[in-house]
């Protein structure tokens, strides 16, 4: 199959075989390109979808973007089972194998340092949400009590505001305490911006959106620590996702686009919840 080269990740050589039925973006099976003692995991993608002009238009197609993100994540997940991959941004594309080799040579030192830091580690995501008032959620059909006077109405509003502020304060306290506890078992952490519920579709308001780089041999203990926090405070929800390849710790913010006859185009890792990472 001819076409452009889509690069999923860089890793060190590994002995285990990838799943024989594994398919990547555009349905092409991934292959391993060995250069300077590093492995780039690549597949072929059609220029009609991944040329610079075509990709710009495709990124407006949410169905296509979601399918591409799922295929990208599927390959990363398969790699995470057999090795420690350094995932690249989704839609990192080059014209040919030579372009991939040039990329490896230009970023070889960074790749090796990052792979050393990620070796034997995975990423866990933890989110804390403030849920809707449980009394209001339990009685959605009952109309609000009619205020007898303006003063009564203001009193009701103050009580509602105070209850909301108390719940938010408890959530922030739990999130801070949980983050400190989990950080003690992680080698590194990232605090991401709270998710917008209109975009994420998650119920409640997001208080904590964090990623933790955790050694595989302490991951079970890490998960147990999160589980113990889930029932600490009524009306506050704790969610755990993972283990993922270490998207949040891959150092992709240092990547450069070079005009050397190849093209690298990145649109960010797939969201962990959709596939998903960040």
Secondary structure, DSSP 8 states (H G I E B T S, - for coil): --SEEEEEEEEE--SS---TT---GGG---EEEEETTEEEEEEEE-HHHHSHHHHHHHTT-HHHHHHHHHHHHHHHHHHHHHS--EE--TT-EESSHHHHHHHHHHHHHHHHHHHHHHTTEEEEEEEEEE---HHHHHTTTS-----SSHHHHHHHHHHHHHHHHHHHHHHHHHHHHHHHHHHTT-SEEEE-----HHHH--SSEEEEEEEEEEEGGGHHHHHHHHHHHTTSSTTEEEEEEEEE--GGGS-GGG-----SS----------TTT----
